[in-house]
Amino acid sequence: MVGLEGYNAAMYDRLLSTTRNPDIITVLRNLQQASKERHLPAFQQCVSRVEGAGGMAHGAKHRRGRGGLT
């Protein structure tokens, strides 16, 4: 998932280079900032939790036992 956020940051760079509309630039910069400063740390925290709990298979079993979607 971390790679996906890196891809998103690069995507925003490309989009920013194609527009001069100040409103669009503001929106794209806000989205890019959220991707870097909020989404990436949140994904990293989730990965740390899953790794600490024994990996994805353990997490899926845990969810199933609690009436989750699996």
C-alpha positions in Angstrom: 0.0 0.0 0.0 2.9 2.3 0.6 3.8 2.0 -3.0 0.3 3.1 -4.0 0.7 6.3 -2.0 4.0 7.0 -3.7 2.2 6.5 -7.0 -0.5 8.9 -5.9 2.1 11.6 -5.1 3.6 11.2 -8.5 0.2 11.3 -10.1 -0.5 14.7 -8.4 2.8 16.0 -9.6 1.9 15.1 -13.2 -1.6 16.6 -12.9 -0.2 19.8 -11.4 2.1 20.2 -14.3 -0.9 20.1 -16.7 -3.1 22.9 -15.3 -2.9 26.6 -14.6 -6.3 26.9 -13.0 -5.6 28.1 -9.4 -8.7 26.3 -8.0 -7.6 23.0 -9.5 -4.0 23.5 -8.3 -5.3 24.2 -4.8 -7.4 21.0 -4.8 -4.6 18.9 -6.2 -2.1 20.2 -3.7 -4.5 19.5 -0.8 -5.0 16.0 -2.0 -1.3 15.4 -2.5 -0.6 16.7 1.0 -3.2 14.5 2.5 -1.8 11.5 0.6 1.7 12.2 2.0 0.9 13.3 5.5 -2.2 11.4 6.4 -2.8 8.4 4.2 0.8 7.1 4.0 1.2 7.1 7.8 -2.2 5.5 8.3 -1.3 2.7 5.9 2.1 2.3 7.6 0.4 2.0 11.0 -2.0 -0.7 9.6 0.9 -2.7 8.2 2.7 -2.5 11.5 -0.4 -3.8 13.3 -0.9 -6.7 10.8 2.8 -7.7 11.0 2.7 -7.5 14.8 -0.4 -9.8 14.9 1.2 -12.5 12.8 0.4 -11.3 9.3 -2.7 -11.1 7.1 -3.8 -14.7 7.6 -4.1 -14.2 11.4 -6.0 -11.0 10.9 -8.5 -12.7 8.6 -9.1 -15.5 11.1 -9.6 -13.0 13.8 -12.2 -11.0 11.8 -14.1 -14.2 10.9 -14.3 -15.2 14.5 -15.8 -11.9 15.4 -18.5 -11.9 12.7 -16.5 -9.9 10.2 -17.0 -9.8 6.5 -14.9 -12.9 5.8 
